[in-house]
Amino acid sequence: MNRKGEQPERFVKEHPPTRRTRTGEGSTKVNKRATRSILLASVMGLTLALSACGSDEPSTDSSSSDEATTEEATTEETTEEAPADGPFGAACAGVPTEGEGSVEGMADDPVATAASNNPLLSTLVAAVTAANLGDTLNTTDNLTVFAPSNDAFAAVDPAALEMLLLPENADQLTAILAFHVIGERIAPEDLAGTFPTLNGAEITIEGEGEMFTTNVGGTAEGTVVCGNVQTANATVYIIDTVMMP
C-alpha cells in the first residue's frame, strides 16, 4: 500500500508529468520571424518601386534633341532678310540729304519732277524730256519706276544714246523708257516676280530684302542700287543698267 500523497507507480508511467515553458517564449520567436519577413518584403518592394519610377522618367537626350531642333528652326527664320522700311542700297549715299532732291523732298513731288531734282538721275530726266513723257509720268497714279542712274546711261554707247535723243527717234526712246515703268506701286516685299510694263513687254524681278536684280528674257539686266524711294505718285528703284526691251 502506498503512502498518502504518493501516486501509484502505474499511474506515473501512464501519465508522465507535462513540461512547462516560460510564458510567451514560443510566441516571441514567431513574432521575430514574422517581423523579419515583413521588413525584407518592404525593402524589396521599395527597391522595385524606385526602379519603376526611374524607367518612367523622360529621356534627357530626347528633350535636348527637341530643343536643338527648335533653336535651328528659329535661327533659320531670323536669318531671312526682312523687307526694307525706307530707301536702301549703296547708291542712296549719293542722294542729297536736304532740299527737293533729298528723300524727303522727292516724296512731295510727282515722279518726273522728283527725278529732275535728284542729281543721280539727270540723264534720265533729259531722256524723259526728249520723249515728252514728263506730264504723262507726273499725272499717272500708282507707278513703279526703274530709273537708270547717270552711270547706267554712261555705259551706253555715246553715239547710240545721242541718236536716241533726237526728235525723230522719240517713238523708239519712248518704248525704251516705258519698259522701265510698271503700272502699279510695288513695295520691296512684293517686288520679286514678273510684271507687265507700260511698254507691253514683261520684266522679271528677282531677289529679296535689299538685294534685287532685273531680268529680261532670262538675262540679268541690272541691279537695284538705291531702292524704295518714294515720290507723290510712284515708288522708284534706281538701277545700274539701261534695260532694252
Stockholm file with secondary structure:
# STOCKHOLM 1.0

chainA/1-245         MNRKGEQPERFVKEHPPTRRTRTGEGSTKVNKRATRSILLASVMGLTLALSACGSDEPSTDSSSSDEATTEEATTEETTEEAPADGPFGAACAGVPTEGEGSVEGMADDPVATAASNNPLLSTLVAAVTAANLGDTLNTTDNLTVFAPSNDAFAAVDPAALEMLLLPENADQLTAILAFHVIGERIAPEDLAGTFPTLNGAEITIEGEGEMFTTNVGGTAEGTVVCGNVQTANATVYIIDTVMMP
#=GR chainA/1-245 SS CCCTTCCCHHHHHHSCCCCCCCTTHHHHHHHHHHHHHHHHHHHHHHHHHHHHHHHHSCCHHHHHHHHHHHHHHHHHHHHSCCCCSSCBSGGGGGSCSSSTTSHHHHTTSCHHHHHHTCGGGHHHHHHHHHTTCHHHHHHCCSEEEEEECHHHHHTSCHHHHHHHTSGGGHHHHHHHHHTTEESSCCCGGGCSEEEEBTTSSEEEEEEETTEEEEEETTEEEEEEEEEEEECSSEEEEEESSCCCC
#=GC SS_cons         CCCTTCCCHHHHHHSCCCCCCCTTHHHHHHHHHHHHHHHHHHHHHHHHHHHHHHHHSCCHHHHHHHHHHHHHHHHHHHHSCCCCSSCBSGGGGGSCSSSTTSHHHHTTSCHHHHHHTCGGGHHHHHHHHHTTCHHHHHHCCSEEEEEECHHHHHTSCHHHHHHHTSGGGHHHHHHHHHTTEESSCCCGGGCSEEEEBTTSSEEEEEEETTEEEEEETTEEEEEEEEEEEECSSEEEEEESSCCCC
//
